[in-house]
């Protein structure tokens, strides 16, 4: 969609001059700036029914109820605010303003503090009608502020709020343009790493694509959704947890992929310093992998994740080709232990790359970026090229100049083989399976789990040549 990028003041004024749009603003913490944009541009009486700030926790609890977690900058708080404020708007104004499209905007934000122990993040959302007396829609997002100044962070939240309200009424039928427009006049100032769009106006949207759009358009480096294909945020379930991450193309999921997932995760959970109830398995697909054929194919992305979700996996789409970037992102949530699963051949390539690129004295620093104290690599064996012998962490052909460091990592327990692997499946490669299924070559079904083969056939995934039933008339 071609569009003109407007200043936030222009957007606010345009909304104020629209006599059909009318609503309330409720802002907690640092998010006090959204309503101010609508006041300062003039004609605010056309838009604003009410503004409020429940800054005190006791006052906030008396209005919206207490939080079991004790946290006020959280997803559940935002939904309580939207529920309360929208219900008030409907109950008080539905008969008084029958021709208005009513909305409730809310945010709960913590900006950077003086000692910089809080970096600045928050939850922002809106519940709105697109038709007078119509059903409501929700848009909820999580934002991380990048400015290093409290005042600038508050200003950025104000701009983001204006962009969100404007997008709801102008770009609701184009989710990618909607998402891109949230960054108008906010280049590099905020990161949006979760967005959810619910309601009848968004019923045709596949929520997995929203996560893809965030990363693809550089609004964030990591976005995720669960097995129910619902977009989720790390802060709501990964805080102080232990996580295992398996990266792959999953195009399609093969017996090797499933074996890698299940065996490594069981091994991870059996570690002495891992609590099963706090352990999570995450699958990761990178943007680089999605672009392997030149550009991102949305159907290909949905086909891959269809299989992963069917297998009960939580999926991350990331722009973290270098794994230390992903670890850095997730470290904000005080992850107690990272388990990273890598194939033996991939590990050898990783080691060689870091070694030959950092012979100038940065070798230790280069490895330190990945092997922090709470990171452990679980190495899944590969077949030796031209041989039936297995290659694992114990017999990798490590360059001479780095063997001392590699041995140190082994002695510290940061490298471990995935155990009880089935050697008879290691000849299976996703690329070969993909070619076989796309040409309907016999035998590919034996290389993937039965439920994966069934889903590929039933849903015609990965351009599988489905046999359509022909009817005679």
ZIDARA-V707735 format. One record per pair of residues at least 12 apart in sequence whose C-alpha atoms are under 7 Angstrom apart, sorted by the first residue. I is the first residue (numbers start at 0). J is the second residue. If there is no record, write none. Layout:
I/J + I/J
This chain:
0/176 + 4/183 + 6/184 + 7/158 + 7/161 + 7/162 + 8/36 + 8/40 + 10/161 + 10/165 + 11/36 + 11/37 + 11/40 + 11/161 + 12/37 + 12/40 + 12/41 + 15/42 + 15/43 + 15/45 + 15/46 + 16/42 + 16/45 + 18/45 + 19/98 + 19/99 + 19/100 + 20/46 + 20/99 + 20/100 + 20/101 + 21/45 + 21/46 + 21/47 + 21/48 + 21/99 + 21/100 + 21/101 + 21/102 + 22/46 + 22/47 + 22/48 + 22/101 + 22/102 + 22/103 + 23/47 + 23/48 + 23/49 + 23/50 + 23/102 + 23/103 + 23/104 + 24/49 + 24/50 + 24/51 + 24/103 + 24/104 + 24/105 + 25/50 + 25/51 + 25/52 + 25/104 + 25/105 + 25/106 + 26/51 + 26/52 + 26/53 + 26/105 + 26/106 + 26/107 + 27/52 + 27/53 + 27/54 + 27/106 + 27/107 + 27/108 + 28/54 + 28/107 + 28/108 + 28/109 + 29/108 + 29/109 + 29/110 + 29/153 + 30/106 + 30/107 + 30/108 + 30/153 + 30/156 + 30/157 + 32/153 + 32/154 + 32/156 + 32/157 + 33/156 + 33/157 + 33/158 + 33/160 + 33/161 + 63/79 + 63/80 + 63/83 + 72/107 + 72/108 + 72/109 + 72/121 + 72/122 + 73/122 + 74/122 + 77/105 + 77/106 + 77/107 + 77/122 + 80/105 + 81/103 + 81/104 + 81/105 + 81/125 + 81/126 + 84/103 + 85/102 + 85/103 + 85/126 + 97/131 + 97/132 + 98/131 + 99/131 + 100/128 + 100/129 + 100/130 + 100/131 + 101/127 + 101/128 + 102/125 + 102/126 + 102/127 + 102/128 + 103/125 + 103/126 + 103/127 + 104/124 + 104/125 + 104/126 + 105/123 + 105/124 + 105/125 + 106/122 + 106/123 + 106/124 + 107/121 + 107/122 + 107/123 + 108/120 + 108/121 + 108/122 + 109/121 + 110/149 + 110/152 + 110/153 + 111/148 + 111/149 + 112/149 + 119/143 + 119/144 + 120/142 + 120/143 + 120/144 + 121/141 + 121/142 + 121/143 + 122/140 + 122/141 + 122/142 + 123/139 + 123/140 + 123/141 + 124/138 + 124/139 + 124/140 + 125/137 + 125/138 + 125/139 + 126/138 + 135/198 + 136/197 + 136/198 + 136/199 + 136/200 + 137/196 + 137/197 + 137/198 + 138/195 + 138/196 + 138/197 + 139/194 + 139/195 + 139/196 + 140/191 + 140/193 + 140/194 + 140/195 + 141/191 + 141/192 + 141/193 + 141/194 + 142/189 + 142/190 + 142/191 + 142/192 + 143/189 + 143/190 + 143/191 + 144/188 + 144/189 + 144/190 + 145/187 + 145/188 + 145/189 + 146/188 + 155/185 + 155/188 + 159/181 + 162/180 + 162/181 + 163/181 + 166/180 + 175/212 + 190/218 + 190/219 + 191/218 + 191/219 + 192/213 + 192/218 + 192/219 + 192/221 + 192/222 + 193/210 + 193/222 + 193/230 + 193/231 + 193/232 + 194/209 + 194/230 + 195/230 + 206/228 + 206/229 + 206/230 + 207/224 + 207/228 + 207/230 + 210/222 + 210/223 + 210/230 + 211/316 + 214/317 + 214/318 + 220/317 + 220/318 + 220/319 + 221/315 + 221/316 + 221/317 + 221/318 + 222/315 + 222/316 + 222/317 + 223/314 + 223/315 + 223/316 + 224/313 + 224/314 + 224/315 + 225/312 + 225/313 + 225/314 + 226/308 + 226/309 + 226/311 + 226/312 + 226/313 + 227/308 + 228/308 + 234/332 + 237/332 + 238/332 + 238/333 + 238/334 + 239/332 + 239/333 + 239/334 + 239/335 + 240/277 + 240/278 + 240/334 + 240/335 + 241/273 + 241/277 + 241/278 + 241/279 + 241/334 + 241/335 + 241/336 + 241/337 + 242/278 + 242/279 + 242/280 + 242/336 + 242/337 + 242/338 + 243/264 + 243/279 + 243/280 + 243/281 + 243/337 + 243/338 + 243/339 + 244/280 + 244/281 + 244/282 + 244/283 + 244/338 + 244/339 + 244/340 + 245/260 + 245/281 + 245/282 + 245/283 + 245/339 + 245/340 + 246/282 + 246/283 + 246/284 + 247/283 + 247/284 + 248/284 + 248/288 + 249/303 + 250/303 + 250/429 + 250/433 + 251/303 + 251/429 + 251/433 + 252/306 + 252/447 + 253/429 + 253/446 + 253/447 + 253/448 + 254/424 + 254/446 + 254/447 + 254/448 + 255/424 + 255/425 + 255/427 + 259/379 + 262/417 + 263/377 + 263/417 + 264/280 + 281/312 + 281/313 + 281/314 + 281/315 + 282/312 + 282/313 + 282/314 + 282/315 + 283/314 + 283/315 + 283/316 + 284/315 + 284/316 + 284/317 + 285/316 + 285/317 + 285/318 + 285/319 + 285/320 + 286/316 + 286/317 + 286/318 + 299/461 + 302/460 + 302/461 + 306/451 + 322/369 + 323/368 + 323/369 + 335/373 + 336/373 + 336/374 + 337/373 + 337/374 + 337/375 + 338/374 + 338/375 + 338/376 + 338/377 + 339/375 + 339/376 + 339/377 + 340/376 + 340/377 + 340/378 + 340/379 + 341/376 + 341/377 + 341/378 + 341/379 + 342/378 + 342/379 + 342/380 + 342/381 + 343/378 + 343/379 + 343/380 + 343/381 + 343/390 + 343/391 + 343/392 + 344/381 + 347/395 + 353/365 + 374/413 + 375/413 + 375/414 + 376/413 + 376/414 + 376/415 + 377/414 + 377/415 + 377/416 + 377/417 + 378/391 + 378/392 + 378/415 + 378/416 + 378/417 + 379/391 + 379/416 + 379/417 + 381/425 + 382/425 + 391/416 + 392/415 + 392/416 + 427/446 + 436/463 + 437/461 + 437/462 + 437/463 + 437/464 + 439/464
